[in-house]
């Protein structure tokens, strides 16, 4: 074992030096359950900008980048800012103005990233096999499997454009949600031109305070949006890090809006998986421990169902037993979770190898959303659980109706659904009244009279 341990530094150094993978937005922390991202370009912003501008001159005639062959950006844009608005692992975004006066965002894939990504995946596979050889208990090959499946999708910007249009249609009833419109005539697999979005990052409390944006409203709307994606449609935006979620107050309507960006990575949930996931969350919210075990097992957790419930909710087993919708998150509980994450790392690894692959991106999505809620100080608020419950009720009722032929039975299911939604609305109204000045005054008066 000592000889094997001596091999670790040289192996890790060689692999990490040639690879671009990293833990997104964080230092390496084995207490953190975030999924590993990869493929980050090593070049600086200046070098990338230069490569991008020169790449326009080397696209072959007649290819999908034909529009770029017009030799000068001025033929396409009145203004094109060479300094990017932001750079990420796969691409960077430039602000530009079309000839008709519309401001657009031009997302450009980093030069050579197509070729480099396959090398990064290979390096990751070698590294993980090496770690597994040194420590047989740690098998993270699911990372490679997910990388091989998702990377080609993320590298095709036309796929990203189609995803943005799909989710925009599915969530069109949410007037607060804005998805940038795609300019298809100026888009290819490696260049995506879309409506330009301005606003503050969703975790920027100072920006919200300055612009009079209610953090509780943002958190609630974010919960509604993702509950609908996960439980109703099974079509989930899986990269809601703060840079991809912008907020602003509309100058005309004075209403708060959420801009959802970067639609390259989506998870399409299979119907059976989605329904079992609905049932599991309903059990977690309603403190139904037999349901938690039953549906955790159906989702592949097996005997590790208590650990699965803790990983999914980021709550302690004691809090889950007491009811996650009624027990507030405490600092001591967070410390306990981080400590246990290190202690039970082999079991967590075993769990991640057991659950369906669809669950992996959902766990990443949950982690990112939870991070936003923590920053906004709205974590575990009742509104988020109400949104989840409402979507679960609708999804389960729809599923039951699809399995029933009897009109009478279908009507019964619909009436039960309506009653449960009404009861949930009454509970929401009760919580609002309780938190209002009137409710606080009545509570004070009753306490005084008692």
Beta strands, then each sheet from edge to edge (+ up, - down):
strand 1: 77-80
strand 2: 86-87
strand 3: 91-98
strand 4: 103-109
strand 5: 177-178
strand 6: 191-195
strand 7: 200-201
strand 8: 235-237
strand 9: 245-249
strand 10: 256-260
strand 11: 266-268
sheet 1: 1+ 3- 2+
sheet 2: 1+ 3- 4+ 6-
sheet 3: 5+ 10+ 9- 7+
sheet 4: 8+ 11-
end
